[in-house]
């Protein structure tokens, strides 16, 4: 099971100001994010969601927001820095 102490995987991309957060305490490994936006999300060896290294800013993929909506437990958030 993937329930350690509260663990939020937080990645930040300074250039774009976009940040994708995956709350691993909530993630159940449904894989919807990886199905919807495979250029940004993958699953680790235990089946839980991860952001692909180098894609922390969403890589311009228009499906990132849809992947957030597709998560059945709302484990993924995307925030934009205020300009």
MOZIKA-V514464 format. One line per field, one symbol per residue. ss: DSSP state (a for helix, b for strand, c for the rest). phi: phi as a letter, one per 20 degrees, with the letter a starting at -180 (. if undefined). psi: psi as a letter, one per 30 degrees, with the letter a starting at -180 (. if undefined). A space follows every 10 residues. Layout:
ss=???
phi=???
psi=???
//
This chain:
ss=cccccccbbb bbcccccbbb bbbccccccc caaaaacccc bbbcccccbb bccccccccc cccaaaaaaa cccccbbbbb ccc
phi=.ddefgcded ccdffenecd dceffegdmf nfffffcfed dbcffenefb efgndgenlm ffegffffff ffdledcccd ffd
psi=lhialjjkjk kkjeefgkkk kkjffekggf geefeeiffe kakaffglkl kkkfgfgfgg jffeeeeeef kfghfkkkkk kk.
//
